[in-house]
Amino acid sequence: MTSTVFISGTVIESPWLNDVNDFVYGTGRWQWETIATSGQTVFNLPYAYTPGSMRLSIFINGLKQSRTSSYAETNSTTVTFTQAVPNTALVEFNNY
């Protein structure tokens, strides 16, 4: 559990503060790009993220993909697309 102490001396202690501090202070933010190969549906990311956190955005050749219809967050380092990504497409992963 994380604690935050304010200047007034007020202390807030809660497990969700880890996520808040991570987002506000920039730790855990990352961006990664790769080029899809023929028939590729699974992408293994070099960084971990929290599946279902709504912080992962994915773009294929600049077009944002829908989490519910385009891909599934398989685990903290894997994304699986419902259809093969076009060969040589630029795939961008942003975790903010």
N, C-alpha and C positions, 0 to 999 in steps of 0.2 A: 504494500500500500504506500502511496506517495502522499507527502504532506506539502502544503504550500503555506508559507507564513507571510502575511501582508505587513506593510509598514506599521499599521495600527496595532499589530500584535495578534490579530485574529488568525487562527490556524484552521485550515480546511484540510481534512484528511479523507481521501477517497481513492479507490482503485482507478476510477476514470481519469484522474489527474495525469496518469501516465500518457494517455492518448492526447489530452489537451496540451500538455507540455511538449510532447513530441511534435504536434502540429504547429504550435505557436513559435517554438524556438528552432524549428527546422530540422531537427534530427529525424531521421527516418524518411525524409523526402528524397526521391530519386527519379531519374529519367533514363530510359534505355531505348535504343533503337536497334533494329535488326532487319535483315532482308529475308523474306520468306523463300523457302525452297519449294520445289514442285510437290504439290499434294500435302503440304505441311498444315496440320491442325493444332499440334501441341507445341507450346513455347515454354521452355524452361528459363525462368528469369534469374539473373545473377544476384538479385536482391530479394529479400523477403518482404512481404506486406501482410496486412490483415484481411483475409477474404471476407467479403460482406461489409466492409467498413465504408464503402462508397467513396474511397479515396483513390481508387485506381481508375484511370482513364486510358482508353486504348484507341489509337487512330491507325487506319490502314490507308496509305497514300493520302493522308490529310483528312480523311473522313472519320469522324468519331463513331465508335461502335457501341451498340446497345448491349449492356451486360446481360439482360434477360433473353435476348433473341440471338445475339451474335456469338457469344462466348460464355463459358462457365469458369468460375474461379475454382479450379480443381483443388489446389492447396496453397500454402503460403508462398510457393515459388513456381507454380505451374498454372498456365491458362490454356484452356482447350476451346478452340473455335468449333462452332456447329457445322461449318463447311470449310473446305480447304481454302486457305488464303492464296490469292493469285501469286503465281511464281514471280519472283523478283520484286514483289510489293514491299514498300517501306512500312514496317510495323513499329509504332511508337508506343511505349508504355510510360505512363506518368503516375507517380504515387505522390499525392499532395495532401 
